[in-house]
Amino acid sequence: MSEQRDELSHRARAMLRAVAQRRAMMSASCEPDLFVDGFACCDQVTAHALAHGGYLRPAEAALPGARVRAELTPAGWAVVGGAVAAA
């Protein structure tokens, strides 16, 4: 786990912090897009990698293409830690 965590870029960590702060939504899709503060994330490749890597997931089931709140998985919380400043 720590090896994977060390490989995450600053941008990926910032994206995970936004999810932890409940500022992110994602599309229900096999290639989920991430939206932060209502805007499409500038690096969807990283967003896809975080989802496929098991760091974040949709908070609820939804029809394909729908936007739902994103949430961290235990692996995502391990990266950001327990202390996340509110937005």
Beta strands, then each sheet from edge to edge (+ up, - down):
strand 1: 24-27
strand 2: 34-36
strand 3: 39-40
strand 4: 56-58
strand 5: 67-72
sheet 1: 3+ 2- 1+ 5- 4+
end
